[in-house]
């Protein structure tokens, strides 16, 4: 039963990733593209978690945590750059 749930999860997150890719390419404003990139990071984290569940190992969960921290910091830094013109005050 868990295999079917994993297949559905992979399909749903992959579809969401494709829709985010479209928003990243066709976003009318820069902030739309930033939000699409941030959402793509979240979807990539979900794919890493699903893969870790499928492989039955905890290494992927640690990788997803590191990727989440990197994604958050990079989104904040990019938004500061867009709004202020520099990252470090």
QUIBEL-V17929 format. One record per residue. N is the residue number from 1. RES is the residue in one small letter. PHI is phi in degrees with one decimal (* if undefined). PSI is psi in radians with two decimals (NA if undefined). Layout:
[[N | RES | PHI | PSI] [N | RES | PHI | PSI]]
This chain:
[[1 | x | * | -0.66] [2 | x | -65.8 | -0.50] [3 | x | -64.0 | -0.70] [4 | x | -66.9 | -0.69] [5 | x | -65.5 | -0.67] [6 | x | -66.5 | -0.71] [7 | x | -62.4 | -0.77] [8 | x | -63.7 | -0.72] [9 | x | -63.4 | -0.78] [10 | x | -60.5 | -0.73] [11 | x | -66.7 | -0.76] [12 | x | -66.7 | -0.78] [13 | x | -69.9 | -0.63] [14 | x | -65.5 | -0.69] [15 | x | -64.4 | -0.74] [16 | x | -63.5 | -0.64] [17 | x | -65.5 | -0.69] [18 | x | -66.2 | -0.69] [19 | x | -66.8 | -0.63] [20 | x | -67.3 | -0.62] [21 | x | -62.6 | -0.70] [22 | x | -63.1 | -0.76] [23 | x | -64.2 | -0.59] [24 | x | -65.8 | -0.66] [25 | x | -79.4 | -0.73] [26 | x | -105.0 | 0.19] [27 | x | -58.7 | 2.29] [28 | x | -71.9 | -0.49] [29 | x | -122.4 | 2.93] [30 | x | -67.1 | -0.64] [31 | x | -68.3 | -0.55] [32 | x | -61.2 | -0.71] [33 | x | -69.1 | -0.65] [34 | x | -65.0 | -0.78] [35 | x | -64.9 | -0.64] [36 | x | -65.6 | -0.71] [37 | x | -65.6 | -0.70] [38 | x | -65.5 | -0.70] [39 | x | -68.3 | -0.56] [40 | x | -66.3 | -0.61] [41 | x | -63.7 | -0.75] [42 | x | -62.9 | -0.73] [43 | x | -67.2 | -0.64] [44 | x | -65.3 | -0.65] [45 | x | -63.0 | -0.72] [46 | x | -63.1 | -0.69] [47 | x | -64.8 | -0.69] [48 | x | -63.7 | -0.74] [49 | x | -63.2 | -0.80] [50 | x | -61.6 | -0.70] [51 | x | -65.6 | -0.65] [52 | x | -64.7 | -0.66] [53 | x | -66.0 | -0.73] [54 | x | -65.1 | -0.70] [55 | x | -82.5 | -0.19] [56 | x | 57.1 | 0.87] [57 | x | -139.3 | 2.68] [58 | x | -94.1 | -0.08] [59 | x | -63.0 | -0.67] [60 | x | -69.3 | -0.49] [61 | x | -68.8 | -0.68] [62 | x | -67.3 | -0.68] [63 | x | -64.2 | -0.69] [64 | x | -65.5 | -0.65] [65 | x | -65.3 | -0.78] [66 | x | -64.2 | -0.70] [67 | x | -65.3 | -0.64] [68 | x | -66.1 | -0.74] [69 | x | -64.9 | -0.75] [70 | x | -64.6 | -0.72] [71 | x | -64.0 | -0.70] [72 | x | -66.3 | -0.82] [73 | x | -63.9 | -0.71] [74 | x | -68.4 | -0.62] [75 | x | -66.9 | -0.76] [76 | x | -63.3 | -0.75] [77 | x | -64.5 | -0.72] [78 | x | -67.4 | -0.70] [79 | x | -65.2 | -0.68] [80 | x | -63.8 | -0.68] [81 | x | -64.9 | -0.73] [82 | x | -67.6 | -0.72] [83 | x | -79.3 | -0.68] [84 | x | -108.5 | -0.40] [85 | x | 97.6 | -0.26] [86 | x | -144.8 | 2.84] [87 | x | -96.2 | -0.79] [88 | x | -100.7 | 2.26] [89 | x | -83.6 | NA]]
